[in-house]
Amino acid sequence: MTLHDIFPAVVIVEYSIYTFILLCIAMLLGFWYLRRLYLKHKKRTRSYYISLLAQNTEDDAKQIAYKFAYYGKRVVRTSTQKEEFLKLLVLLEPFKYQENPPPLDAYTQKQLTHFLEVLRHKNV
């Protein structure tokens, strides 16, 4: 049985499966990108910053000084904590601007550990 029509039958190429696969890949890449942005910009908690300050308090004096100056502002809540933090910054200030700073002295190290203990116990 043949079809007697004016024009012959046209073959239509179906691209819907390729479109579906491309759409799925685009959605996966979009979710991956949004998750990456979220993890990069999510707000850190106070306990996270306290744990960063507590890490390696005996290593490099310059790194410790910069770390406490940067993260300490995010941790301090009360006025007494702020006073202790400012005293600690005064103690750490000379270590920030030396090319090869000496290791932290015992008094400064004691003040660092005391400040961290105060922060941990007052971590409300």
C-alpha positions in Angstrom: 0.0 0.0 0.0 1.5 3.2 -1.1 0.6 6.7 -0.1 -0.5 8.8 -3.0 0.1 12.3 -1.8 1.5 15.4 -3.3 4.6 15.5 -1.1 6.6 12.5 0.1 6.7 11.6 3.8 9.1 13.8 5.8 11.4 12.2 8.4 11.3 14.2 11.6 14.4 13.9 13.8 13.6 13.7 17.5 16.0 15.7 19.7 14.0 15.6 22.9 16.3 13.0 24.6 19.3 15.2 23.9 17.5 18.2 25.3 16.5 16.3 28.4 20.1 15.1 29.0 21.4 18.6 28.5 18.8 20.0 30.9 19.7 17.4 33.6 23.5 18.3 33.2 22.7 22.0 33.5 20.6 21.5 36.6 23.3 19.4 38.3 25.9 22.0 37.5 23.6 24.7 38.8 23.0 22.9 42.1 26.7 22.2 42.5 27.5 25.9 41.9 24.8 27.1 44.3 26.0 24.7 47.0 29.6 25.9 46.5 28.5 29.5 46.9 26.5 28.6 50.0 29.4 26.8 51.7 31.7 29.6 50.8 29.5 32.4 52.1 27.7 30.7 55.0 27.9 32.4 58.3 30.3 30.9 60.7 29.4 30.4 64.3 31.1 31.8 67.3 32.4 28.4 68.4 34.0 27.9 65.0 36.0 31.1 65.4 37.0 30.1 69.0 38.3 26.8 67.7 40.3 28.6 65.0 41.9 30.8 67.7 42.7 27.8 69.9 44.6 26.0 67.1 48.4 26.3 67.1 48.8 28.8 69.9 52.5 27.9 70.2 53.6 28.2 66.6 54.4 31.4 64.8 54.0 34.6 66.8 53.2 36.7 63.8 50.5 34.4 62.6 49.0 34.2 66.1 49.0 38.0 66.4 47.2 38.5 63.1 44.8 35.6 63.8 43.8 37.0 67.1 43.4 40.5 65.7 41.2 39.3 62.9 39.1 36.6 64.5 39.0 38.0 68.0 36.6 40.8 66.9 34.1 38.2 65.8 34.2 36.4 69.2 34.1 39.1 71.8 30.6 39.8 73.2 30.7 41.4 76.6 32.5 44.5 77.8 34.9 42.5 80.0 35.8 40.3 77.1 36.4 43.3 75.0 38.7 44.8 77.6 40.7 41.6 77.8 40.8 41.4 74.1 42.2 44.9 73.8 44.9 44.2 76.4 45.8 41.1 74.4 46.0 43.1 71.2 48.4 45.5 72.9 50.6 42.5 73.9 50.5 41.0 70.4 51.1 44.3 68.5 54.9 44.2 68.5 54.9 40.7 67.0 52.9 41.7 64.0 55.4 44.1 62.5 58.7 42.3 63.0 60.2 40.4 60.1 61.3 37.5 62.2 59.5 37.8 65.6 60.8 35.9 68.6 58.5 33.2 70.1 55.8 34.4 72.5 57.0 35.0 76.0 55.4 33.1 78.9 53.3 36.1 80.0 51.7 36.6 76.6 51.2 32.8 76.2 49.4 32.8 79.6 47.2 35.7 78.6 46.3 33.9 75.3 45.2 30.8 77.1 43.3 32.8 79.8 41.5 34.7 77.1 40.5 31.4 75.3 39.3 29.9 78.6 37.2 32.9 79.3 35.7 32.7 75.8 35.0 29.0 76.1 33.3 29.3 79.5 31.2 32.3 78.4 30.3 30.7 75.1 26.5 31.3 75.4 
